[in-house]
Amino acid sequence: MSLDNKSTKSGDSPPSAKKAKNFATQFGLAMELPFVLVSGTCLGGLLGYFLDKWLHTKLIFMLVLGGLGFFAALRDILRRFPANGDGKER
C-alpha cells in the first residue's frame, strides 16, 4: 500500500500536452468548418443546376437544392459542437 497521493497510471500526460492537444483539435475544427459549409452549398447547387439543365427549368432546383445543401452543412457544423460548451461531446 502506497502512502503518497501520486497516481499509479503511466498514461497521464502533463497539463501542457493536454492543452496543446486541445488547441490543435480546436484549430483543426475551425479550419475544417468553412470547407464543410461551402462544399455542402456548392454540391447542392451544382446538382440542382444539372437537374435544371436536364429538365429545362429555370433555377428552381438549383435554388432549392442549394438551400438544402446549405442547411445540411449548417446542421453538420452545429452537430460537431458540444451542447453545453464544457468541451464534452454529446
N, C-alpha and C positions, 0 to 999 in steps of 0.2 A: 504494500500500500504506500503510495507516494504522498508526502505531506505538502509538497509545493502545489500551487494552483496552475501550473503550466499545462497546456493541452498536450495530449499524447499523440495528436494527429500529426502525421508528417506532411499532409497535403495543404496545410494552412499557408497562405501567401501573405506577404506583408501588405499593409493598407495601401501603400503607394502602387503596388501592382494591381490591386483591385480597382483603384481609382483610374489608372491608365487604361485598364481593360474596359471600364465603364465609359470613359471618354471615347475610346476607339469605337465601341459599339454605337454610341450616340452619333458620332461623326459619320460612320458608315450609313446609318439610317437616314441622317439628314442629307447625305449626298444621293441616296437612292430614291427618295420620295419625289423629287421633281420629275425624274425619268418615268416613274410609275404613272404620275398624273398625265404627263404629255403623251406617253405611249398609249394609255387607255383611250384618251380622247382621239388621237390620230387613228388608231386602229378601228374604232367605231365609225369615225368619219370616212375613212377610206373604204370600209366595207359598204357603207351607205352610198358613197359615190359610185362604186361599181354596180350596186343594185339599181341606182338611178339611171345609169347609162344603159344597163341591160333592159330595164323595164320602160325606158323613155319617159321618166318622170322628172320633175323639176325640184331638186334639192330636198324633197320630202324625207327620203330615207337617210340622206347624209346628215341632216339636222337631227333627226330622231335618234339615229344610232350613234352619232357623235355625242349627243347629250347623255345617252345611256352609258356610253364609254366613259364619259366624264364622271358620272355619278358612281359607276362601278369602281373607278380608280379612286375616287374620294372615299368610298366605303372601305376599300382595301387599305388606304392610308390611315383612316381612323381606327381600323381594327388592329393596327400594329402598335398603337399607343395604349398604355395601361389605363384602366377605368378611373382609378383614384389618384394617379400621379405619384404613388410612392415607389415606383420602379418595379413593382411586381407584375408579372403577367396575369391576365385574366384567366 
